[in-house]
Each structure stands twice: as C-alpha cells, then as structure tokens.
Amino acid sequence: MVFSSTVFLFAFLPSVLLLYYLCPRQLRNGILLLASLVFYSWGEPVYILVMLFSTVFDYINGLLIERALVQGRRGRARAVLICSVCGNLLILGFFKYGDFLVKNLNALLGTAITPLDLPLPIGISFYTFQTMSYTIDLYRGQGRAQRSLVDFGAFVALFPQLVAGPIVRYQNIEARLRFRRESPECFLQGAERFIRGLFKKLVFANSLGLMWERISAAEPISLSAGTAWLGALAFSLQIYYDFSGYSDMAIGLGKMFGFDFPENFDHPYRAKSASEFWRRWHMSLGTWFREYVYIPLGGSRRGRGRTALNLMIVWSLTGLWHGASWNFLVWGLYFGLLILGEKLFFQRLLDRLPAALGHFYGLFAAVLGWVIFAFEDMGRGAEYLLAMFSGPLFGADTGYYLRTGLPLLLFCALLSLGLPERLRRRLDGAEESGLLFSARLLLGGGMFFVSLCFLIGASYNPFLYFRF
C-alpha cells in the first residue's frame, strides 16, 4: 500500500485515525502496531515475517545488551551487539544482494548457480538500519532498552515512515513512544504537510516522470544533446519531488499521530557543492552513515590517507544501500570522489566562487550523478551520458519537449529552491488571523482536490524509492 492511493486515502487512513483517537491512550501504540502490520502485509503478507523476526530479534538483543552493561560485562554486551549487527546484515544481504552475488559469481567463474529471484521486502533497508541503530546506541549507553515489545514493535513498524523513511533513531522517538500529547494544532499542521507531499508526488513527480520515461525509452544514439539534457533534468526533479514528497507525507502523518520525525530534505538543489548537496539530500541516511560508519572508522581524525579511505568506504556502502546493481556502486563512488576532492583539495576555491557559479557546479554534479543512478544497464547509461555531450544540440524532438516540458521543468526547478517554504515560514511567524487560516484551508483543500484529479485520471503513479 502506498500513500498516494485511493485505498490508503479513503479507507485505511480514515479508519486508523478514527480507531486511534477513539481508543484509550494506553492502547494507542498497540493500535499503531496493528495498523502498521496491516499496512505492510497489504502487498507482502509473507515478508511481514521477516520484519517481525527483526523486531523480536533486536528487542531481545537490546535487553541482553543492557543487562550485560548493568552487570559490568562489556565483553558480553559487545558479543550480543556483534550478533545483532551481523544478523541484521545477513538478512538484508540475503534478500537484497543474494541474487546479485550469484549472478556475478556465475559471470566471473562460469558457474550455473540458479538465482532465487526473491522479491525485495519493501522497506527492509530502512527498518534494518533503525533496529541496528537501536542496539548500537544501547551499547554506547545512549538510551534505555524498551521493555514493552508492543512499543518497540510500533517503533520498528510505524507505517508513516516504514517503507521509505526518514530513518528514525530510537533515542529520538523514545519519549514520544512513552508519552505524547496530540493536539488539533499539530493534527492540522500534519494534514497540511501531508497534502503538500501528496501534491508534490502526484502533480509534479508523476508529470516529470512521464517526460523522463519517454526520453529515456529512446535509443540514446538517436537523442540530441538538448533532449538528453531535458530528460536528465526531468529525472533529477522527478526523484526529488517523489522522495521529498513521500518524506513530507511521512512527517505529516507522524504529526497527526503525535510524533516528530526528522527532516529529510533541505532544498538540495540550492547546494553549491557535492558535499553540500548531500548535507541537504536524504539527511537521515547521511546522518546514519556518519554516526555508525564514518565516525567509528575514524572520520577525518587520522590523516588524509585514512580520511580518503573512510570516505570511499562510506560512499561505496551508500551506493550499494540504494540497490544491488553496479551502477549504484559507481554512483556512490562518483559522489565519494567528488566529496573527497572538495574536502581535501578545492573546497576553498568553491567558497570563493560567485554564488551563481557555485550553484551551477552543484547542480551539474547532481544531474550527472542522477543519470548514473537511473540506468541499471551501465552501457545504456554511458551512451546516454555521451549523448548529453555530443551530437547536435537540437534534434527533431527537442522542440516538442521544449514546448511541452520546459514550462513544467522551470516551474518545478524554481519551487525546488524553496520560495514557498520561505513564504510559509514567514506566515507561520506572523499572528494568524481568521482570514489567513481560511486561506490556508482553501489552499490545502485545493491542492488535495487537484492531487485527487491527477490520481484518478492517471495510470502512471510509480514510487521510485520502493525499490531501495
């Protein structure tokens, strides 16, 4: 089940909200857990067992780690932590990378091992990282183990952010699991945020995706450079509005149930470097890798050589986290090399560049990266990149895409820079009058209506991050 579906909008969500607010407060985590299990099992009833196993596995590991630490047996606590991390990574590796490994072994060694062709459990990368952070934080002494299996299950399976984040650390949500005070104001703020995300997904991302689908379906050798660049820009904006729209919906749903999830995007296309881009894009994932991989490896404290190694390890893992395909690894290494170069050599030069040149460099780096990301067939991806830098600037189809797609691209690009958010923050800081409140309600209602029109009238409604 996805948020941008009629089943979710008109059946699942209203039913859960009604049941949640009618039941006693002490039962609400149980309601959320049951609702989340229904949400997850809607499309994958078998793989709910994998998530339940991960939940119980790390619930027990958390209790064992805390008990060992209280008894002063740090070695035992470390052994349980290693068991937890290895167990989680084995499950993730089996489902996400098993067939990838088999296919590459067959190609390399000439063997004929039959891949299992198992579908990837939805959201496994997200909830695996959440449960791993829980046991790691307990070992570090950051927080207390959760005694209630129901409350811990609600943390792992919480449907607003289950399938695509943001990645939530247990210590940031522990207090809200024990006690949270819902209010009409927070509910309305959450509903407004959810509608904005739904609008971004259905109106902007899907429209941009149609343009990218048509252009990328053509043979790259037949594309003019102008058309190839229009397609690359369309995909770059599509993946932003798709994923940030989903994050907005998740954060909004969280508020409707009394939770505050971390922000996941901060207008990444305003970045003036690759490093800044990744401080603004999928921030919860970047924070996870920094806290649990980069810093434990030594970060940048052990000289340039070790810093370079640590960065490349982190970015190799970041690439592979997104998918079991060589293009994701290359994409991760591409950004790793850019960030390493900026960190060690030319960050000062970037800081002295005029703002417009800095923005151009940041956007140029991001768009090229998204082309690598988009094509699992790396040969086809290389041909597409070649088309962007060779051949005629305009082709027979370039004029068509300029007429039909350029206004949408320009409008979405301008919005991605954050003008509506700046206006909204200014309004939030002002005293809200009845007229302003009515205007916001009308705007939200209008966006919801337009979103529904796009949802009902279109057959194209993908969700890119489901496959990661």
ZIHUDA-V471034 format. One record per pair of residues at least 12 apart in sequence whose C-alpha atoms are under 8 Angstrom apart, sorted by sequence separation. I is the first residue (numbers start at 1). GAP is how many residues later the second one is. D is the distance in whole Angstrom. If there is no record, write none. Layout:
# ZIHUDA-V471034
I|GAP|D ; I|GAP|D
This chain:
# ZIHUDA-V471034
19|12|8 ; 20|12|8 ; 65|12|5 ; 102|12|8 ; 103|12|7 ; 215|12|7 ; 251|12|8 ; 268|12|5 ; 298|12|7 ; 299|12|8 ; 317|12|8 ; 319|12|6 ; 320|12|7 ; 64|13|7 ; 65|13|8 ; 102|13|6 ; 215|13|7 ; 267|13|6 ; 268|13|5 ; 297|13|6 ; 316|13|6 ; 319|13|4 ; 371|13|8 ; 266|14|5 ; 267|14|8 ; 316|14|8 ; 318|14|6 ; 319|14|7 ; 371|14|7 ; 16|15|8 ; 65|15|6 ; 155|15|7 ; 216|15|7 ; 265|15|5 ; 266|15|7 ; 317|15|8 ; 16|16|8 ; 64|16|7 ; 65|16|7 ; 99|16|5 ; 215|16|6 ; 247|16|8 ; 264|16|8 ; 265|16|5 ; 294|16|6 ; 316|16|5 ; 98|17|8 ; 99|17|6 ; 247|17|7 ; 264|17|7 ; 265|17|6 ; 294|17|7 ; 315|17|5 ; 316|17|6 ; 368|17|8 ; 99|18|7 ; 155|18|8 ; 264|18|5 ; 265|18|6 ; 315|18|6 ; 16|19|7 ; 61|19|6 ; 212|19|5 ; 264|19|5 ; 61|20|7 ; 211|20|7 ; 212|20|7 ; 244|20|7 ; 263|20|7 ; 264|20|6 ; 294|20|6 ; 315|20|7 ; 316|20|8 ; 244|21|6 ; 263|21|7 ; 293|21|7 ; 312|21|7 ; 315|21|5 ; 155|22|8 ; 212|22|6 ; 262|22|7 ; 314|22|8 ; 61|23|7 ; 95|23|7 ; 211|23|7 ; 212|23|6 ; 95|24|8 ; 96|24|6 ; 312|24|6 ; 95|25|6 ; 131|25|7 ; 209|25|7 ; 289|25|7 ; 311|25|6 ; 312|25|7 ; 58|26|7 ; 95|26|7 ; 130|26|7 ; 151|26|7 ; 208|26|5 ; 209|26|7 ; 57|27|8 ; 208|27|7 ; 143|28|6 ; 127|29|6 ; 142|29|7 ; 208|29|7 ; 209|29|6 ; 289|29|8 ; 311|29|7 ; 127|30|7 ; 208|30|5 ; 92|32|7 ; 205|32|7 ; 206|32|7 ; 308|32|6 ; 92|33|7 ; 205|33|4 ; 54|34|7 ; 137|34|8 ; 204|34|7 ; 205|34|7 ; 335|34|7 ; 127|35|7 ; 134|35|7 ; 205|35|8 ; 334|35|7 ; 92|36|7 ; 126|36|7 ; 127|36|8 ; 133|36|6 ; 134|36|6 ; 205|36|5 ; 206|36|8 ; 126|37|7 ; 130|37|6 ; 133|37|7 ; 134|37|8 ; 204|37|7 ; 205|37|5 ; 1|38|6 ; 126|38|7 ; 129|38|7 ; 130|38|6 ; 331|38|6 ; 1|39|7 ; 89|39|8 ; 123|39|6 ; 124|39|8 ; 126|39|6 ; 130|39|6 ; 331|39|8 ; 88|40|6 ; 123|40|4 ; 127|40|8 ; 130|40|7 ; 201|40|6 ; 304|40|7 ; 1|41|6 ; 122|41|6 ; 123|41|6 ; 126|41|6 ; 200|41|6 ; 201|41|5 ; 331|41|6 ; 1|42|6 ; 200|42|7 ; 201|42|8 ; 330|42|8 ; 331|42|6 ; 88|44|7 ; 201|44|5 ; 328|44|8 ; 200|45|5 ; 201|45|7 ; 327|45|6 ; 328|45|6 ; 199|46|8 ; 327|46|6 ; 85|47|6 ; 197|47|7 ; 198|47|6 ; 84|48|7 ; 197|48|4 ; 198|48|7 ; 327|48|7 ; 328|48|8 ; 196|49|7 ; 197|49|6 ; 327|49|6 ; 197|50|7 ; 326|50|7 ; 327|50|8 ; 84|51|7 ; 197|51|5 ; 198|51|7 ; 325|51|6 ; 327|51|6 ; 196|52|7 ; 197|52|5 ; 326|52|8 ; 196|53|8 ; 81|54|6 ; 194|54|6 ; 195|54|7 ; 81|55|7 ; 193|55|6 ; 194|55|4 ; 193|56|6 ; 194|56|7 ; 194|57|7 ; 81|58|7 ; 193|58|7 ; 194|58|5 ; 193|59|5 ; 194|59|6 ; 192|60|7 ; 78|61|7 ; 190|61|7 ; 191|61|6 ; 274|61|7 ; 77|62|7 ; 190|62|4 ; 191|62|7 ; 189|63|7 ; 190|63|6 ; 275|63|8 ; 190|64|7 ; 274|64|6 ; 275|64|5 ; 190|65|5 ; 191|65|7 ; 274|65|6 ; 189|66|7 ; 190|66|5 ; 189|67|8 ; 275|67|7 ; 187|68|6 ; 188|68|7 ; 274|68|8 ; 186|69|6 ; 187|69|4 ; 273|69|8 ; 65|70|8 ; 69|70|8 ; 186|70|6 ; 187|70|7 ; 187|71|8 ; 62|72|7 ; 66|72|7 ; 186|72|7 ; 51|73|8 ; 58|73|6 ; 62|73|5 ; 65|73|7 ; 66|73|7 ; 47|74|6 ; 54|74|7 ; 58|74|8 ; 61|74|7 ; 65|74|6 ; 182|74|8 ; 182|75|7 ; 183|75|8 ; 51|76|8 ; 55|76|7 ; 58|76|8 ; 62|76|7 ; 182|76|5 ; 44|77|7 ; 54|77|8 ; 58|77|7 ; 181|77|6 ; 273|77|7 ; 44|78|8 ; 66|78|7 ; 180|78|6 ; 272|78|8 ; 66|79|6 ; 180|79|7 ; 166|81|6 ; 63|82|6 ; 164|82|8 ; 165|82|7 ; 176|82|8 ; 62|83|6 ; 63|83|8 ; 164|83|8 ; 176|83|6 ; 272|83|7 ; 62|84|8 ; 63|84|8 ; 166|84|8 ; 165|85|8 ; 272|85|8 ; 273|85|7 ; 277|85|7 ; 161|86|8 ; 173|86|8 ; 272|86|4 ; 273|86|7 ; 59|87|7 ; 173|87|8 ; 271|87|8 ; 272|87|4 ; 173|88|8 ; 271|88|6 ; 272|88|7 ; 273|88|6 ; 274|88|6 ; 160|89|8 ; 161|89|5 ; 270|89|6 ; 272|89|6 ; 273|89|4 ; 277|89|8 ; 59|90|7 ; 160|90|5 ; 161|90|8 ; 269|90|8 ; 272|90|5 ; 160|91|7 ; 271|91|6 ; 272|91|8 ; 274|91|7 ; 270|92|8 ; 271|92|7 ; 273|92|8 ; 274|92|7 ; 56|93|8 ; 59|93|7 ; 160|93|6 ; 168|93|7 ; 269|93|7 ; 270|93|8 ; 160|94|6 ; 168|94|7 ; 269|94|6 ; 166|95|7 ; 166|96|7 ; 55|97|7 ; 56|97|8 ; 166|97|7 ; 55|98|6 ; 166|98|6 ; 55|101|7 ; 51|106|8 ; 166|116|8 ; 168|116|7 ; 33|117|7 ; 167|117|5 ; 33|118|8 ; 36|118|8 ; 166|118|6 ; 167|118|7 ; 40|119|7 ; 166|119|8 ; 30|120|6 ; 33|120|6 ; 37|120|7 ; 39|120|7 ; 29|121|7 ; 30|121|7 ; 33|121|5 ; 36|121|6 ; 167|121|8 ; 29|122|6 ; 32|122|6 ; 36|122|6 ; 37|122|8 ; 36|123|5 ; 30|124|7 ; 33|124|7 ; 35|124|8 ; 29|125|6 ; 33|125|7 ; 32|126|7 ; 32|127|8 ; 236|130|8 ; 236|131|6 ; 233|134|7 ; 236|134|6 ; 232|135|6 ; 235|135|7 ; 232|136|8 ; 232|138|7 ; 232|139|6 ; 323|144|7 ; 323|145|6 ; 322|146|5 ; 269|147|7 ; 270|147|6 ; 321|147|7 ; 29|148|7 ; 269|148|6 ; 267|149|6 ; 268|149|8 ; 267|150|6 ; 267|151|6 ; 228|156|7 ; 129|159|8 ; 133|159|8 ; 228|159|6 ; 229|159|6 ; 220|160|7 ; 228|160|5 ; 221|162|7 ; 225|162|5 ; 226|162|7 ; 220|163|6 ; 221|163|8 ; 224|163|7 ; 225|163|4 ; 220|164|5 ; 223|164|6 ; 224|164|7 ; 225|164|6 ; 225|165|6 ; 221|166|6 ; 224|166|8 ; 225|166|6 ; 226|166|8 ; 227|166|8 ; 220|167|6 ; 224|167|6 ; 225|167|6 ; 226|167|5 ; 227|167|7 ; 224|168|5 ; 225|168|5 ; 226|168|5 ; 227|168|7 ; 224|169|6 ; 225|169|7 ; 226|169|8 ; 224|170|6 ; 227|170|7 ; 224|171|5 ; 227|171|5 ; 230|171|8 ; 223|172|7 ; 226|172|6 ; 237|172|8 ; 224|174|7 ; 227|174|7 ; 234|175|7 ; 237|175|7 ; 230|176|8 ; 233|176|8 ; 237|176|7 ; 4|194|7 ; 211|194|7 ; 3|195|8 ; 125|196|7 ; 4|197|8 ; 4|198|7 ; 208|200|8 ; 208|201|8 ; 204|208|7 ; 242|221|7 ; 243|221|8 ; 242|222|7 ; 243|222|7 ; 100|224|6 ; 100|225|7 ; 239|225|7 ; 96|227|7 ; 97|227|6 ; 96|228|6 ; 3|243|8 ; 3|246|8 ; 203|247|8 ; 196|248|8 ; 199|248|6 ; 203|248|6 ; 195|249|7 ; 199|249|7 ; 202|249|6 ; 198|250|8 ; 210|250|8 ; 196|251|7 ; 199|251|8 ; 203|251|6 ; 192|252|6 ; 195|252|7 ; 199|252|5 ; 202|252|6 ; 195|253|6 ; 198|253|7 ; 202|253|6 ; 206|254|7 ; 206|255|6 ; 206|256|7 ; 202|259|7 ; 164|301|6 ; 164|302|7 ; 163|303|7 ; 123|343|7 ; 125|343|7 ; 122|344|6 ; 122|345|7 ; 123|345|7 ; 120|347|7 ; 6|449|8 ; 5|450|7 ; 4|451|7
